[in-house]
């Protein structure tokens, strides 16, 4: 996710210099850019550095171990932008002391500039810092803000984890096509193009998903036969509701 964001920032020229702390193998997205310096550990940061923003793109389980090295930047007014699921503004206040923190949940379509992020700001975030966070997140897609931090748990479950649900839909649709007799390559091509095209259509048409679904569903036709299965009591809506509730609960557990 951090690499996806950085690609968007580089493409739009949002900053002249990026210092990336990456203790593991260097992703391809970080190579070959004069603006990007990759450091193996935070103690390699130049002592005079005063970042406008520190983006915390690490796993939630690693956050407590990572943050102490950056605590010294909080009193200087650096904005901390976290994209870690579950870790609350209160958690960052405990780890950093008084600090300007924006907690955000982007998603992986940010890698192609088609993501969406939902953000929540702590009380110490000034208007220019909020605008900076908006520019950074908006470089790779849409941005929405919420005042109620608790909403970030279901946001994580719907849009943060949501791309995985769509990818699974493509997998399952292709397998279903193969079960109906299609060759594997054709089934995969049809599934990918159908999901991608349908997503673009609902984004651009101005019609609701329900209206578009009804428009393609003829009474007594093939689509109606399939929807009778998918919209049954134990069908897709029920499964997705259970899935989103499970992901929401897990996001809340990650706050501990």
DOGU-270101 format. One line per field, with one value per residue (C-alpha): x, y, z; residue in three letters. Coordinates in nm, 4 decimals. Each point is the difference from the previous one (the first is absolute). Layout:
N
px = X:...;
py = Y:...;
pz = Z:...;
tilum = ALA:...;
! end
This chain:
256
px = 0.0000:0.2845:0.1579:-0.3314:-0.0275:0.3592:-0.0519:-0.2926:0.1968:0.2939:-0.2288:-0.1506:0.3239:-0.1421:0.3398:0.3639:0.1341:-0.1237:0.1845:-0.1226:0.0880:-0.0178:0.1817:-0.0952:0.0657:-0.0448:-0.3186:0.0374:-0.2152:0.2780:0.2787:0.1318:-0.1509:0.2375:-0.2517:-0.0110:0.2628:-0.0455:0.1298:0.0205:-0.0901:-0.1315:0.3328:0.1391:-0.2233:0.2119:0.0002:-0.1081:-0.3010:-0.3353:-0.2682:-0.3286:-0.1676:0.0934:-0.2073:-0.0336:-0.0515:0.0723:-0.2049:-0.2155:0.1772:0.3359:-0.1116:0.0834:0.3574:0.0432:-0.1376:0.2505:0.2713:-0.2178:-0.1265:0.2590:-0.1773:-0.3345:0.0941:0.1310:-0.3464:0.0519:-0.3234:-0.0278:-0.2115:-0.0830:-0.1490:0.0046:-0.3312:-0.1346:0.2578:-0.1943:0.0824:0.0173:0.2633:0.2167:-0.0442:0.1194:0.2997:0.0989:-0.1297:-0.1837:0.0189:-0.1855:-0.1308:-0.2198:-0.1194:-0.0981:-0.1119:0.0893:-0.0318:0.2133:-0.1589:0.2098:0.2748:-0.1728:-0.1405:-0.3482:0.0025:-0.2152:0.1142:-0.1999:0.1794:-0.0511:0.2093:0.1045:-0.0726:0.3568:-0.0127:0.0047:-0.1867:0.3178:0.0907:-0.3449:0.0375:0.3399:-0.1515:-0.2786:0.2560:0.1998:-0.3013:-0.1720:0.3001:-0.1071:-0.3789:-0.3022:0.0101:-0.2764:0.0241:-0.1863:-0.0185:-0.0949:0.3121:-0.2056:-0.1205:0.3497:-0.0541:-0.2887:0.1796:0.2946:-0.2362:-0.1745:0.2597:0.3298:-0.0607:-0.2538:0.2397:0.0718:-0.3722:-0.0121:0.3081:-0.1646:-0.3126:0.2137:0.1550:-0.3379:-0.1676:0.2793:-0.0227:-0.3769:0.0476:0.2433:-0.2506:-0.2533:0.2396:0.2126:0.3734:0.2034:0.1639:-0.3324:-0.1743:0.2700:-0.0125:-0.3780:0.0004:0.2691:-0.1480:-0.3545:0.0879:0.2304:-0.2513:-0.2928:0.1947:0.0823:-0.3630:-0.1395:0.2641:-0.0688:-0.3655:-0.1610:-0.2466:-0.0110:0.1242:-0.3584:-0.1210:0.2766:-0.0746:-0.3695:0.0791:0.1931:-0.2522:-0.2778:-0.3006:0.0379:0.3446:0.3434:0.1050:-0.3206:0.0705:0.3451:-0.1196:-0.2657:0.2910:0.2232:-0.2837:-0.1447:-0.0118:0.3401:0.1430:0.2542:-0.1414:-0.0017:0.3551:0.1354:-0.1703:0.1588:0.3373:-0.0099:-0.1078:0.2860:0.2515:-0.1440:0.0394:0.3568:0.0823:-0.1258:0.2104:0.3123:-0.0402:0.0975;
py = 0.0000:0.2365:-0.0704:0.0681:0.3367:0.0906:-0.0800:0.2414:0.2742:-0.0403:0.0117:0.3283:0.1530:0.0722:0.0331:0.0544:-0.2551:-0.3251:-0.1875:-0.3585:-0.2228:-0.3566:-0.2692:-0.2749:-0.0534:0.3190:-0.0096:0.0731:0.3097:0.1614:-0.0574:0.2431:0.3226:0.2855:0.1439:-0.3199:-0.0984:-0.3399:-0.0547:-0.3332:0.1382:0.3224:0.0696:0.0660:0.3063:0.3168:0.1747:0.3284:-0.1476:0.1630:-0.1828:0.1703:-0.3420:-0.3511:-0.2674:-0.3108:-0.2791:-0.3020:-0.2959:0.0743:-0.2728:0.1746:0.3548:-0.0022:-0.1058:0.2556:0.3193:0.0756:0.0824:0.2802:0.1487:0.2792:0.1502:0.0535:0.3160:0.1597:-0.0059:-0.2832:-0.1524:-0.3766:-0.1709:-0.3604:-0.2519:-0.2879:-0.1746:0.0095:0.2250:0.2881:0.3652:-0.0718:-0.2657:0.2509:0.2583:-0.2541:-0.0970:0.3455:0.2410:0.3088:-0.0319:0.0914:-0.3320:-0.0853:-0.3571:-0.1150:-0.3156:-0.0048:-0.3044:-0.1730:0.1513:0.3004:-0.1775:0.1120:0.3270:-0.1457:-0.0465:0.1465:0.1028:0.0977:0.2102:0.1292:0.2751:0.0435:0.3255:0.1270:-0.0160:0.3557:0.1004:0.0082:-0.3500:-0.1307:0.1532:-0.1717:-0.3363:0.0653:0.0651:-0.3117:-0.2293:0.1718:-0.0582:-0.3641:0.0207:0.1322:0.1259:0.0151:0.1247:-0.1142:0.1641:-0.3241:-0.2154:-0.3122:0.0077:-0.0919:-0.3599:-0.0653:0.2167:-0.2380:-0.2936:0.1452:0.1920:-0.0950:-0.3738:0.0326:-0.0452:-0.3529:-0.0770:0.1204:-0.2029:-0.3041:0.0719:-0.0092:-0.3302:-0.1546:0.1296:-0.1472:-0.3351:-0.0012:0.0632:-0.2911:-0.2204:0.0951:-0.1113:0.3040:-0.0382:0.1387:0.2857:0.1207:-0.0289:0.2132:0.2570:0.0276:0.0277:0.2690:0.2107:-0.0306:0.1099:0.2803:0.1268:-0.0178:0.1968:0.2675:0.0129:0.0542:0.2676:0.1942:-0.0531:0.1999:-0.2825:-0.2010:-0.3568:-0.1146:0.1862:-0.1482:-0.3486:0.0347:0.1289:-0.3154:-0.2378:-0.1154:-0.1748:-0.3741:0.0365:-0.1400:0.2843:-0.0373:-0.3708:0.0767:0.2842:-0.2239:-0.2023:0.2931:0.1952:-0.2903:0.0233:-0.1633:0.1675:0.2690:0.2778:-0.2241:-0.1208:0.3502:0.1315:-0.2753:0.0670:0.3751:-0.0493:-0.2468:0.2445:0.2856:-0.2025:-0.0905:0.3676:0.0781:-0.2821:0.1419:0.3117:-0.1998;
pz = 0.0000:0.0813:-0.3384:-0.1741:0.1721:-0.0819:-0.3685:-0.0059:0.1735:-0.2358:-0.3017:0.1172:0.1287:0.3443:0.1700:-0.0872:0.2479:0.1515:0.2737:0.0195:0.2946:-0.1285:0.2003:-0.2430:-0.3694:-0.1999:-0.2119:-0.3700:0.0438:0.2047:-0.2498:-0.2563:0.1374:0.0790:0.2472:0.2081:0.2561:0.1628:0.3529:0.1804:0.3442:0.1555:0.1708:-0.3479:-0.0406:-0.0188:0.3400:-0.1569:-0.1823:0.0862:-0.1993:-0.0732:0.0154:0.1073:-0.1724:0.2146:-0.2527:0.2197:0.1197:0.3056:0.1972:-0.0534:0.0799:0.3723:-0.0745:-0.2796:0.1549:0.2809:-0.2551:-0.1386:0.3248:-0.0186:-0.3009:0.1752:0.1951:-0.3210:-0.1540:-0.2486:-0.1284:0.0491:-0.2660:0.0888:-0.2404:0.2494:0.0646:0.3525:0.1650:0.1542:0.0466:0.3730:-0.0640:-0.1856:0.2751:0.2563:-0.2113:-0.1285:0.2593:-0.1275:-0.3777:-0.3170:-0.1320:-0.2967:-0.0080:-0.3488:-0.1744:-0.3713:-0.2243:-0.2590:-0.3164:0.1052:-0.1948:-0.3241:0.1347:0.0532:0.3759:0.2710:0.3463:0.3066:0.2591:0.3540:0.1599:0.3615:0.1836:-0.0486:-0.3807:-0.1354:-0.3153:-0.2167:0.1214:-0.0834:-0.3464:-0.0353:0.0919:-0.2522:-0.2755:0.0822:0.0117:-0.2908:-0.2261:-0.0336:0.0042:0.1844:0.3604:0.2603:0.3595:0.3090:0.3407:0.1770:0.0136:0.0748:-0.3610:-0.1195:0.1114:-0.2430:-0.2587:0.0289:-0.0455:-0.3075:-0.2022:0.1630:-0.0275:-0.2810:-0.2935:0.1270:-0.0168:-0.3603:-0.0921:0.1566:-0.2075:-0.3148:0.1088:0.0802:-0.3158:-0.2116:0.1799:-0.0469:-0.3706:-0.0185:0.1816:-0.2676:-0.2741:-0.0883:-0.0620:0.2910:-0.1923:-0.1415:0.3364:0.1650:-0.2799:0.0247:0.3797:0.0109:-0.2778:0.1333:0.3543:-0.1188:-0.2560:0.2406:0.2614:-0.2546:-0.1137:0.3489:0.0623:-0.3185:-0.0868:0.2788:0.0620:0.3209:0.0154:0.0538:-0.3104:-0.2129:0.1343:-0.0805:-0.3496:-0.0891:0.1575:-0.2315:0.1601:-0.0447:-0.1577:0.0759:0.2296:0.2023:0.0442:0.1385:0.2236:0.1520:0.1391:0.0964:0.1649:0.1971:0.3784:0.0375:-0.3097:-0.0767:0.2192:0.3059:-0.0658:-0.0573:0.3118:0.2054:-0.1619:0.0638:0.3610:0.0525:-0.1473:0.2070:0.3178:-0.0914:-0.0594:0.3507:0.1441:-0.1649:0.2136:0.3096;
tilum = UNK:UNK:UNK:UNK:UNK:UNK:UNK:UNK:UNK:UNK:UNK:UNK:UNK:UNK:UNK:UNK:UNK:UNK:UNK:UNK:UNK:UNK:UNK:UNK:UNK:UNK:UNK:UNK:UNK:UNK:UNK:UNK:UNK:UNK:UNK:UNK:UNK:UNK:UNK:UNK:UNK:UNK:UNK:UNK:UNK:UNK:UNK:UNK:UNK:UNK:UNK:UNK:UNK:UNK:UNK:UNK:UNK:UNK:UNK:UNK:UNK:UNK:UNK:UNK:UNK:UNK:UNK:UNK:UNK:UNK:UNK:UNK:UNK:UNK:UNK:UNK:UNK:UNK:UNK:UNK:UNK:UNK:UNK:UNK:UNK:UNK:UNK:UNK:UNK:UNK:UNK:UNK:UNK:UNK:UNK:UNK:UNK:UNK:UNK:UNK:UNK:UNK:UNK:UNK:UNK:UNK:UNK:UNK:UNK:UNK:UNK:UNK:UNK:UNK:UNK:UNK:UNK:UNK:UNK:UNK:UNK:UNK:UNK:UNK:UNK:UNK:UNK:UNK:UNK:UNK:UNK:UNK:UNK:UNK:UNK:UNK:UNK:UNK:UNK:UNK:UNK:UNK:UNK:UNK:UNK:UNK:UNK:UNK:UNK:UNK:UNK:UNK:UNK:UNK:UNK:UNK:UNK:UNK:UNK:UNK:UNK:UNK:UNK:UNK:UNK:UNK:UNK:UNK:UNK:UNK:UNK:UNK:UNK:UNK:UNK:UNK:UNK:UNK:UNK:UNK:UNK:UNK:UNK:UNK:UNK:UNK:UNK:UNK:UNK:UNK:UNK:UNK:UNK:UNK:UNK:UNK:UNK:UNK:UNK:UNK:UNK:UNK:UNK:UNK:UNK:UNK:UNK:UNK:UNK:UNK:UNK:UNK:UNK:UNK:UNK:UNK:UNK:UNK:UNK:UNK:UNK:UNK:UNK:UNK:UNK:UNK:UNK:UNK:UNK:UNK:UNK:UNK:UNK:UNK:UNK:UNK:UNK:UNK:UNK:UNK:UNK:UNK:UNK:UNK:UNK:UNK:UNK:UNK:UNK:UNK:UNK:UNK:UNK:UNK:UNK:UNK;
! end
